Amino acid sequence: MLSAALTPLASRSFLITPNVGIMIWTIVVFAVSLFILRRAVFPQIGKALDDRAKTIEGEIDSAAHAREEAERLLGEYRERLKEAREQADEIVQRARQSADVHEKEAKERGRETVAEATKRAQREIEVATKRALDDLRREVADLTIMATEKVTRKTLDEADQRRLVEEALRELDFSGISSGAHDN
C-alpha cells in the first residue's frame, strides 16, 4: 500500500501540491527582491522616467517656442513682402507718371519745334518773296528804261530815268503778288 500511496504522490507534480516551505521561501525572496527593487532600482527608474519626462517637456516647450518664433518670422516676412509689393507698385506708378510727364514734355517740345520751324519757314518765305519782288522791280525798271530808250530813241539822263521808273512802279500793283505769297 505504501507503494500505492507513493505512486499517486509521485505522479503528482510538486507545482500543483501546495508545499508550505516553498511558499514561505518564495514570499520571503519576493519580499526581499521587492525591498531591494524599491530601495535601489525603482528610484533610478523613477528618476530616469522623470528625466525623460522633463526632456520631453523641454523639447515640447522648445518646439512650441520654435513654432511661435517661426510664426513671428512668417508674419514679419509677410509684412515685409507686403511692404515690398507696395513699394514696387509705388515705383511702377511713379515710373508711369514720369513716363507720362516725359511723353507730354516731348510732345510739347515737338509742337514747339514744329511751330518754330513753321515760323522760320514763313520768315524765309517772306524774305524770299521780298527779294523776288525787289528783283522783279529791278527787272521791270530795267525793262522800262530799255523800252523808254527804244521809244524815245534817246538816252535819258539819270534823273529822268529815275522819275520814269518811279512812275512806272507806282502804276504797277505789286501788292497782289506779295499778299498772294503771304496767303500760302
C-alpha positions as CSV (number, residue, x, y, z in Angstrom):
1,M,0.0,0.0,0.0
2,L,2.8,2.1,0.5
3,S,3.7,1.7,-3.0
4,A,0.2,2.5,-3.9
5,A,0.3,5.6,-1.8
6,L,3.6,6.6,-3.3
7,T,2.5,6.1,-6.8
8,P,-0.2,8.8,-6.6
9,L,2.3,11.2,-4.9
10,A,4.9,10.5,-7.4
11,S,2.6,11.0,-10.2
12,R,1.5,14.3,-8.7
13,S,3.5,17.5,-9.7
14,F,5.2,19.5,-7.0
15,L,3.8,22.7,-8.6
16,I,0.3,21.6,-8.0
17,T,0.6,20.4,-4.5
18,P,1.0,23.1,-2.0
19,N,4.2,23.0,-0.2
20,V,4.2,25.4,2.7
21,G,8.0,25.7,3.0
22,I,8.5,26.6,-0.6
23,M,5.6,29.1,-0.4
24,I,7.3,30.8,2.6
25,W,10.6,31.0,0.9
26,T,9.0,32.3,-2.2
27,I,7.3,35.0,-0.3
28,V,10.5,35.9,1.6
29,V,12.5,36.0,-1.6
30,F,9.7,38.1,-3.3
31,A,9.6,40.5,-0.3
32,V,13.4,40.9,-0.3
33,S,13.5,41.4,-4.0
34,L,10.7,43.9,-3.8
35,F,12.6,45.7,-0.9
36,I,15.8,45.8,-3.0
37,L,13.9,46.9,-6.1
38,R,12.1,49.6,-4.1
39,R,15.3,50.9,-2.5
40,A,17.7,50.7,-5.4
41,V,16.1,50.1,-8.7
42,F,12.7,51.9,-8.6
43,P,14.2,55.3,-7.6
44,Q,16.6,55.0,-10.5
45,I,13.8,54.0,-12.9
46,G,11.6,56.8,-11.5
47,K,14.5,59.3,-11.8
48,A,15.1,58.1,-15.4
49,L,11.4,58.5,-16.2
50,D,11.3,61.9,-14.6
51,D,14.4,63.0,-16.5
52,R,12.8,61.7,-19.7
53,A,9.6,63.5,-18.9
54,K,11.5,66.7,-18.3
55,T,13.4,66.2,-21.5
56,I,10.2,65.7,-23.4
57,E,8.6,68.7,-21.8
58,G,11.6,70.7,-22.6
59,E,11.5,69.6,-26.2
60,I,7.8,70.3,-26.4
61,D,8.4,73.8,-24.9
62,S,11.3,74.3,-27.3
63,A,9.2,73.1,-30.2
64,A,6.4,75.5,-29.1
65,H,8.9,78.3,-28.8
66,A,10.3,77.4,-32.2
67,R,6.8,77.4,-33.7
68,E,6.0,80.8,-32.1
69,E,9.3,82.1,-33.5
70,A,8.6,80.6,-36.9
71,E,5.1,82.2,-36.9
72,R,6.5,85.5,-35.8
73,L,9.1,85.3,-38.6
74,L,6.5,84.3,-41.1
75,G,4.4,87.3,-40.0
76,E,7.4,89.6,-40.4
77,Y,8.2,88.0,-43.8
78,R,4.6,88.5,-45.0
79,E,4.6,92.1,-43.7
80,R,7.9,92.8,-45.5
81,L,6.6,91.1,-48.6
82,K,3.5,93.3,-48.4
83,E,5.6,96.4,-48.0
84,A,7.9,95.3,-50.9
85,R,4.9,94.8,-53.1
86,E,3.5,98.2,-52.1
87,Q,6.9,99.8,-52.8
88,A,7.1,98.1,-56.1
89,D,3.6,99.2,-57.0
90,E,4.5,102.8,-55.9
91,I,7.7,102.6,-58.0
92,V,5.8,101.4,-61.0
93,Q,3.2,104.1,-60.5
94,R,5.9,106.8,-60.3
95,A,7.6,105.4,-63.4
96,R,4.3,105.5,-65.3
97,Q,3.7,109.1,-64.1
98,S,7.2,110.0,-65.1
99,A,6.8,108.4,-68.5
100,D,3.5,110.3,-69.0
101,V,5.2,113.6,-68.0
102,H,8.2,112.9,-70.3
103,E,5.8,112.0,-73.1
104,K,3.8,115.2,-72.6
105,E,7.0,117.2,-72.5
106,A,8.3,115.5,-75.6
107,K,5.1,116.2,-77.4
108,E,5.1,119.8,-76.3
109,R,8.8,120.2,-77.4
110,G,7.8,118.7,-80.7
111,R,4.9,121.1,-81.1
112,E,7.2,124.0,-80.2
113,T,9.8,122.8,-82.7
114,V,7.2,122.5,-85.4
115,A,5.9,125.9,-84.6
116,E,9.4,127.4,-84.6
117,A,10.1,125.6,-87.9
118,T,6.9,126.9,-89.3
119,K,7.6,130.5,-88.2
120,R,11.2,130.2,-89.6
121,A,9.8,128.9,-92.9
122,Q,7.3,131.7,-93.0
123,R,10.0,134.3,-92.4
124,E,12.2,132.7,-95.0
125,I,9.3,132.7,-97.4
126,E,8.7,136.4,-96.7
127,V,12.3,137.2,-97.2
128,A,12.5,135.2,-100.4
129,T,9.2,136.9,-101.6
130,K,10.6,140.3,-100.8
131,R,13.8,139.5,-102.5
132,A,11.9,138.2,-105.5
133,L,9.7,141.3,-105.6
134,D,12.8,143.5,-105.3
135,D,14.4,141.6,-108.2
136,L,11.2,141.8,-110.1
137,R,11.0,145.6,-109.6
138,R,14.6,146.0,-110.7
139,E,13.9,143.9,-113.8
140,V,10.8,145.9,-114.5
141,A,12.7,149.1,-114.0
142,D,15.5,147.9,-116.4
143,L,12.9,146.8,-118.9
144,T,11.1,150.1,-118.6
145,I,14.3,152.0,-119.2
146,M,15.1,150.0,-122.2
147,A,11.6,150.4,-123.5
148,T,11.7,154.1,-122.9
149,E,15.0,154.4,-124.7
150,K,13.7,152.5,-127.7
151,V,10.5,154.5,-127.8
152,T,12.2,157.9,-127.4
153,R,15.3,156.8,-129.2
154,K,17.4,158.8,-126.9
155,T,19.2,158.2,-123.7
156,L,17.7,159.8,-120.7
157,D,19.8,161.3,-118.0
158,E,19.8,159.6,-114.7
159,A,17.2,161.9,-113.1
160,D,14.8,161.4,-115.9
161,Q,15.3,157.6,-115.8
162,R,14.5,157.6,-112.0
163,R,11.4,159.6,-112.5
164,L,10.1,157.3,-115.2
165,V,10.9,154.2,-113.2
166,E,9.2,155.5,-110.1
167,E,6.1,156.5,-112.2
168,A,6.0,153.1,-113.8
169,L,6.4,151.4,-110.5
170,R,3.6,153.4,-108.9
171,E,1.4,152.3,-111.8
172,L,2.2,148.7,-111.3
173,D,0.4,146.9,-108.4
174,F,2.8,144.5,-106.6
175,S,0.6,144.2,-103.6
176,G,-1.3,141.3,-105.2
177,I,1.9,139.4,-105.6
178,S,3.1,139.9,-102.1
179,S,-0.3,139.2,-100.5
180,G,-0.6,136.1,-102.6
181,A,2.8,134.9,-101.2
182,H,1.7,135.5,-97.6
183,D,-1.6,133.5,-98.1
184,N,0.3,130.4,-99.0
